[in-house]
């Protein structure tokens, strides 16, 4: 009997900081190496890693969101020297995301230092970023591309196979198989499970079997509104806001969400359901990611292929301006007439969205439109939860703009979608671990699985260890 141990080093009863350590007879494999983004948990990014990074043999990335890959440069800086495996599209996007993350961290440090000097106070923490662009440059040569459905031998009888997740471009579910003395143990990592019948990407992969399953639970306690009403909700927001002369400000993730918003805008314009509007994609990262989308048409679903081949690509939307420079970003505020501004970060934790919020959140004619999940402890969550005033760049702003959230945009499956994914597994796993969800959502979904499927389910806590064999 061989020894397999699974340790939950992040995204355990919380959403960000995805990190799962799988150990098999001395071979150490880390699935995802994410950054913590919840305000109360960011300190974990600075804590010593629970095991020496140099002792890890390989990292498997499910996708390129920072809560899954954003800790990599620090991990490498602290000693990791193995390979980082991911799909080709993920590899392209990881480079963009990590460089942008390093740049934003450096900017935030400088802004905080200047603000504290101006206010006559000093931070109890050093004014240094978690990692630098040089750390990113040291990380990128370790990234190794792997194709979907092509098993990769990692060493000591351990192999990994990537499958389409339907979540974001290049995203994967990963099945790790460990062979020892004629036994084979399969551990399935869901990564972030996408949704069925949504734009651009193909549907999530469904599996017939696995011995152990880690399943995300971001929306494990709720059911999304139907994606078919997204267009109507978006059209209503745009028509109302432009009629009052306001701007639509969209905090959006650079990867997938921004492109999906453009997709829906494109359809609404083609159908004549919204007026021609000036649209600014104000995020160098989102602009670069959009270019990666155009380089990977092999990942598109049938409808998206039809749009592109028909000359109606949403990435060539009429009235769309791709904004890269800071000067061009700041000039948007002087544009005459209503505008729609899509900018990062998606949870309003940094980036250019903060400037656009500062310029618009106190204007009653404008709308702040949320199209993504807002984690506890983020500025976005404060706004969505109805705060009457919020702090942006050290200054308090009254919230007078209309606040709208369209949940149907989510790239995550809801409770029913997650159950659909799990139900494809014909032979009950020995154990299901519910991860990547706030404690309430994870526990609610665990109970739901037990009631519906009668499987053994647990909700691991941070740093909990489980013996799998």
N, C-alpha and C positions, 0 to 999 in steps of 0.2 A: 504494500500500500504506500503510495507516495503522498507527500505532504504538500497541500496547496493552501495558501493563506491569502485572504483578500482584506486589505485595509482601506478604510474610507477617510481620505486625507482632505476632502473638500466636497462641496455640493452634497452635504449630508444634513438634512433638515434645514437647508438653505439652498438658494438657487445658483449662486456663482462659486468660482474657485474649484471647478471640477477637477478632481485628482483621485484616481483609484489605483492602488498599488497591488499587483498580483505577483505572488511569490510561489515558485514551484521548485523545490529541491535546490535552493540557492540561486535560481534564475529570477531576476527582478525586472518586472515590466510595469511601467506607469502608463495608464490609459488616461489621456488628457493631462494638461499641465496649465490649468487656468488661473486667472487672476481673480481675487476677491474684489467685488465692486460694491457690496452693501457697506454703507458708511460705518456701521458698528463692527464690521468684520475686516475692514481693510488692513488693520494691524497685523493680521495673519500673513499678509504679503511680505512683511518685514521680519516675521519670526523665523528662526532657523528651521529649515525643512525637517520634517519628522525623521527622515532617514538621510544619510549622506548622499547627495546627488551623484557623486562619483560611483556609488555602489549600484546605481540603476543601469541595467544593460540596454534598454531601449524604451522609447516613448512612442505610443500610438495615439495619433490625434483623430478625433471624430470629425471635427470641422474647425473653421477659422474664427469663430467668435472669440473675443478676448477672455471670456469666462471659461474657455476651454483651451486656449493656447497662449494667453497673454502673459503667463509667468515664465515662459521658456527662456528669454534672455537672462533673467535672474538665475534661473536653474543652471544654465550653462556657465554663467559667471561664477556660480558657487561650486562648480566642479563636474557637472555632467559632461560626458564625452562620447556617449553612444549615438545611435542613429535615431532620427525622428521620422516616423513613417506617416504618410498621409496621401490622399489622392492628388493627382496633378492640379486640379482646379484649387484645391485647398492649399497646396504649396504656393501657387501664384498669389492667392489672397493673403496667406499668412505673412508673406514678405511685406505687403502693403499695410496690413493691420499692425504689425510689430513696429515698423518704422514710424507710423503715425502715432502709436502709443508712446514710443520713446520721445518723440517730438513734443507731444502734448504734456507729458510729465515734466520735461525740462521747462516748457513755457509756464506751467502751473507753479513750479518751484520759484521761478523768477518773479512771477506776479505776486505770489504770497510774500516773498521777501520784501518786495517794494511796498506792498500794502502794509505789512507790519512795521516797516520803517516809518511810513507816513503816519501810522496810528500810534507810534511810540511803544510798540510791544514786540515781544520776541517769542518765537515758537519754542516749545519744549523739545522739539525734534529737529535734527539737522536739516538744512535746506538742500537736500540732495534728491534726485529722482531714484525710483526703484531700480532702473537700469537706463543705459544710454544707447545712442545709436551705434556706438562701437560694440556694445554687448549684442545688439541685434546682428551686426555684421559677423560676429563670431558664431552666432547661432545658425544662420542661414545655410552654411556649407554642410550642416548635419542633417538637413531636411532631405528625405528620400521619397520619391513618388512611387506609389503602387496603384495598380488598376483594380477596379471593382471585380469581384469574383475570382481573383487570382491569388491563391494562398501564398503567403510569404513565410519562409522558414526563418525563425528568429534565433534558434539555437537551443540545444538541450531538449529536443523533442517538442518545442513550443512553436506553433504556427498561428498566424492571424490572417483572416480573410475579411475584406471590406465589402459592404453592400450599400446600395443607395438608400438614403434615409428620407429623401423628400423634404428636407428641412431648409437648407440653404445650398447654394451652388457648391458641389464637391463634398457635401456632408455625407457621413457614413455611419452605419451601424457596424460593429466589429465583433466577429466571433473568434475567440481565442481557444484553441484546442491544445491540450497538453497530453502527450503520449508518454506513458511510463509502464514498462513491463507488461505490454499487451493491453493495458487499460487506456481509455481515452476519455478525458473530461472536457466538456465544452462549456465555456463561460461566455455568455452573450451580453455585450454592452450596447444598450439601445442608442447611446448618444442622445441627441435631441430628436424626437420622433416628429416627422412632418405630418402633413394632412393630406387627405385624399381629395382629388379633383380641385386643386388650386392652381393658379397660373404658373407658367414658366417651366417648373420641374415635374419629373415623373413621380408617381406615387411611392410611398415607403415600401421597403421589402418586408415580406411576411415570412417567418421561419417555421419549419415543421418541428424542430426540437432543439433543446439545449438543457444541460444539467443544472446550470445556474443562470439567472437572468437579473441584470441590473436595468431597471426601467425608470425613466425620468417621470416627474410628476408636477411639472411647472403649473399645469392647469388640471391637475388630478381631482380637483374638487368642484369643477364647473363644466358647463357645456357652452361652447361658443354660439353666438348668433350665426345663422347661416351665411356662408361666404357669398351667396347670391344677392344678399342685400347690401353688401359693401358698396357697390356702385351707387345705389340709391342714397345711402347715408353720405357718401363722399360728394355726390352731386348736390345734395341739400346744403351741406356745409359751404361749398364753393359758391353756389348761387346766393345764399343768404349773406355771406360775408362780403362778396363783391358788390352786392346791391347796397350795402351800408357803407361802402368805401373802405373797408378794412382789409387787413392782410391775413392770410391763413399761414400760421407757423406750424410746421410739422417736425417735431423731434423724431428723428428716424435713424435706425441702425444702418450703417453704410452697406452692410452685406445683406442682401435679399430684400429687406423691407423697403429700402429706397427704390429698388428696381420694381418691386411689386406695386408700389404707389404709382410709379410712372406707367406701368402696364394698365392699371385701372383708369388713370387719367386719359390715356391714349384711347381706350375703348369709349369712354364718355364723350370725348371729342369727336370720334368717328361716328358716334350715334347722335351727335348734335344735342346732347343733354346738358352740356355746360358751355358757358361763353368762353371764347378765346381768352386765356389768362397768361400773364407772364409768370413762368415757372422757373425758379432758380434751384438747382441742385448745388447747394453751397457746402461742399465737403470734398476736399481733394481726395480723401480716401474713398468716398462713394463714387466719385468720378472715375477713379482708377479701377475700382471694383466693377463698375459698369463696363469698362473696357474688357475686363477679364470675362464677363458674361458673353460679350460679343466674340471672344476667342474660343469659347467652348459651346458651340451650338449642338454638339453631340449629346449634351445633357438636357436639352430642351424637350418638353412634351410636344405632342402633335399640334396643338393649337398655336403654341408659340412659334413653332417652325413655320406654320402657315402664315402668320403675321410677318415674319422676317422675309420669307420668300416672296410675299406679296407687296413688299416695299413699305410695310406699315410697322416697322420695328418701334416699340415703345421707347427705345433708347435714342430715337431720332424724332422725338415728339415736337410738333409745331409749337413755337413759343418757348422752348426749353433752352436755358442757358446753363452750361456747366461751369461752375465757379471754382477756381483753384487758388488764386492769390488773395492775400489779406486785403489788399487795396480794393480789388473787385468786390470782395465780400462786404466791406464797409460802405461801398458806393450803392449797395442795394437799397439802403435806407432812403436814398434820395430819388429813387425811381418813382415817377408819377403813376398814379392809378393803383388799383389793388394788385397785389402780388401773392404768389404762393411760394413759400421758402421752405425747402426741405433741407435740414441740416442735422449734423450729429453733435453730441451723442444722443442715442435713442432714449436714455434715461435722464438726460440733462445733467449729467455728472461732470461734463467738461466740454471743450470744443466750442465751435462757433454758435451753436444753438443758444448759448447763454447770452450772447450779445443781442440776438434777435428777440429773445424773451425779454431782456431788459428794455428793448425799444418798443415792445408791443403788449406786454402782459398787463399794463395799466391802461390800455386803450379799450374802451367798451365796444368799439366797432370791429375789433380784431378777434380772431379765433385761434386758440391753441389746440391743435388737433393731434391727439395721441393715437398712434397706430401700432403700439407695441407694449409689451409687458413692462410694468414699472415696479422694480424691486423695493422692498421695505428699506427705508433709510436713504432713498435717493430724492433729488429735487423733483423729478418727475412724479414720484409717488406723493410727495407733499401737495403738489398742484392738483393731481387727480383726486386726492382725498379731500379737497375743498379748503385748503389753507387760505385765509383772507389776505395774508401777505407772506412773501417769501424773500429769502436772502439770495442775491445774485451778485457775485464779485464784491462781497463785503457790504453791499447796500441793500436796504429793505425796500421792496416794491409792493404796493397794493395790487391785489389780483382783481382786475375789472374786466379783462377779456373773457369771452365765452370759452368755456372749457368743454371739449368734446373728446370722447374716447370711442374708437371703433374697434371692438374686440375681435371682429371677424378677420382682421388682418393677420392674426397670429400665425407664425410659422411653426408653432407647437400644436400637436394634437391635443384635443381636450379629453375629458374623462372617457367619453364614448370612443374616441379615436384610439386612445391608448388601450382600451379594452379590446377593440377590434384587432389591434396589433398583437396583443398577448394571446387572444383566442385562436390565432393561427397555429400556435404551438400545441400539437396533438397529444403529446405525452407530457403529463404534468412535470415541471421542473422540480428538482429537490428543494430549491429555495428561490424565492423572488425577493430581491432587495429593491425597495422603493427609495429613489434618490432624487437629487436635483429638483427640490421643491421646498417651499416654506413648510415648517413643521406641520401646520394644520392641513395644508393641501396633501402632503405626503401621507399623513396618518389617515385622512379621509379616503384617499385612493387605495391605501393598503386594505382598509376595511371593505371597500367596494370590491376589490379583487377576491378577497376571502369569501364574500357573500355570493359573488357571481361564479367564480371558478373553483372554489373550495381548495385553493392551493395554499402551501405554507408561505407566508409573507412576513417580512420584517421591515422596519424603518430604522436603518442604522444611524447612529449618532457620530459626531465628529471624532475621529481617531479610533473608532471601534474597529475590532478585528474579527474576522470570521474564518474558521477552518472549513475548507470546502471538501476535504477528503479524509 
